[in-house]
């Protein structure tokens, strides 16, 4: 994973591959005083809601990995929904073509 930003107050997880907002991050164990996490792939910063200095990190905390898992779940659900929509569209198109072919065959049978 290259870049990652987590904004707990918004339920937001931003990754290079896209972002999700309003994720339920309540079960991720994010400390209440975290404003944001910024990660560049090898190092990052945790920003706090109080006057503390930002904390430099070289590994993602467990709670950040839990947020990434939530992002992965949302992404998997999005992909599954797109695949289902494509399947339904293909079925509808196949049914339309079959109906046109049946109508053309019936018309040909009735031709003199």
Residue, then its C-alpha position, 0 to 999 in steps of 0.5 A: x500500500x502506497x498512500x493512506x489517509x484516515x480521518x476518523x471523524x468522517x469515517x474516511x479512509x483514502x487510498x491510492x485506489x480510491x476512498x470511502x467516506x462514512x465507513x463505520x470505523x467504531x470497531x477499529x480501536x482508533x484512539x479518541x484523540x486521533x484527528x488523522x493518520x497520514x502514511x506514504x508507504x513507508x512512514x507517516x504521521x499521526x495527528x492529534x485533536x489536542x495540542x500535542x506534536x504529531x507522532x512520526x511512525x514507521x509502521x501502521x498501528x493495528x487500528x490503522x490496519x483495521x481501518x484498511x480492512x474496512x476499506x477492503x470490505x467496502x471495495x469488495x462490496x463495490x466490485x461485487x455490486x458492479x459485477x452483479x449489475x453487469x450480469x443483470x445487464x447482460x441477461x437483459x440484453x440476451x433476453x432482448x436479442x432472443x425476443x427479437x429473434x423469436x419475433x423475426x422467426x414468427x414473422x418469417x413463418x407467416x410470410x407467403 
